[in-house]
């Protein structure tokens, strides 16, 4: 059937309604027991199934068509469920069919009301629909090809005046001085400044003209701002030939205000150079290709030094230097809008903020990082460069009026203040104060002079190695060492290569690579190239040279550090023999093999047996007061405890008392007393191989002198037949307990047998004691607490006790119930409840 049109819609609607009524009437006439009739009439059953299938297909098509009217579902790719059988029809008819039809009816009513004018859009939309932005219009993402155009040849190679990267001083090379008040080359000084200590004049050729400028009166008058023309209505001139430049210069001579801005490049050159110069008047915009025109631009001094023409810049600190460096251009009568925003105390002082405030224009600042050497420039970069000066004169008008109004309102408020003593009228130029302040600061900016960059060997300047390390928080490179030596050498090498190749230091070797070379100096070419993920082009050509610089820095540091290492004082040597430091009244000597490398108790007083000197606490001075035995009187750490009475004060007396107490508490560790053996008494002392056995004893207390610990591997093994020696008995072998034996007759032991047993036990004990005294105790055989080896008992694994075999379960032997998971293991420790 053909789709209905506007002329046949009424007939189509009447036929559809009649068919629907007929279908409903026929369905109502069907018998209630249709299942019974289907069971007895197969033909009827087949016709009903075919008709049901046709109705389901038509219903599903209608549902799919109704679903396409919802654009949200279409975008999300969502679909409605289908009616597959009778059960789906019974269960899902309300949700799938009725709801969809109701939505269609509601949408139809809404469209009819809007068509008939009954429904109007709200005046203010609460949640306006925002169309998603495409990725191509996203701001702030600069194409890498526009940021660094690696395929471009260096334009400075075509300059008539080649870049000079040497450290020779720079001087202006003006051949003619436009708008001069004093001749070119004349150093003028004010009469009141002629003093002997007055510094010599600067090399600025327009110093006098800038400081003695007569400003036009219109700069101090409130005038209506002149609205800037749209981009499409303002002519844009690309200046790349001398003829175009002369035509522009002729129009600039007749202007009253000129807006100026520069775009430079400093990545593929050491000193940088200007790529574009933008100039705007009230009627036209110019973009000068400074890569093509360089020496010709000196003629702009005729306009730039004319005091009757206001030159408007924003943030001219660097632009003044670029104009002098590349073109020998100077500015007289400068108005810097940055200083105006500072004096007006704006929250932000960027040019973009001023354009948004006064012109409702938002520049795309991503092109600040663009490579301005590209030719031809894309339209987006042209518009960005043009916008910096196209609106700047309108911003100047608004800032000038704001400065005049602010100064006048401040003066009036002070005059009307109750604390004001003068009732005289305000002077005529009271509103000029802030404008003059801006012009004064702009003069200081215009008087800046270009000086060539000289390498800073001290490293404390803006581009010095120390400043760079502090900026990157590499404070370990500020400590004298081989890392610092390599860092300084590579930093200087990078600067020298950048000057030779006319490349920026960042292009020659990025900063993070310098830190890697300093922290891990490479020993060969493979280690050097492994530092770089992508080797810079300059390093590919000069890798061998860089490696030699690193090796030379390491060698120079070792050679410089060698004398200082040998001049260091050696550590205090150990005393040759400890016995010489001890008392000589019958004391034994400690073997040299076990003498410690540094004896804390270095000297003693032989009379009182008191330590008077030590390596740790130093020597002591004798005191009149009585000291306890074994007390130290002076130390290297705390000094002498007894100062002269003439030099002591109230504070030092307390300090001396504290030091004396500390020295008195430092005593020599006592040892076990020495027991003389039979061989010692007879005067035949056999040598001992055990260091502990040979340790000397103190005759005053009979205690053994403390002997340092000797590792197990360094101990001397005892001979096969040890010689008897005087050994302190520290213990004896434990005797086995003798078992009692009963008498044969069972009546017990008599008195005679008891005496015999007692006598035998006594004789056996005495023999064991004699044997222990005769045999020296082997200290090496027993485990030491300092030996790093397990004992015999620890080495044996412990045997687990076998559980007695028995029944697995006995009545009454119930295990404890398991704890609940939520039960605290140590609850109620504070005893807050019982």
PyMOL commands that set and color helices and strands:
alter all, ss='L'
color gray80, all
select helices_A, chain A and resi 9-28+34-40+42-67+71-76+86-115+135-137+144-147+155-158+191-193+207-211+217-220+242-252+295-304+317-327+337-343+351-358+365-369+379-390+392-415+430-446+465-471+475-478+482-501+505-508+511-519+525-530+537-566+579-581+592-594+650-664+678-681+712-714+751-774+792-795
alter helices_A, ss='H'
color red, helices_A
select strands_A, chain A and resi 235-239+257-265+273-280+284-289+310-313+334-336+601-605+610-614+618-619+634-635+639-640
alter strands_A, ss='S'
color yellow, strands_A
deselect
rebuild
show_as cartoon
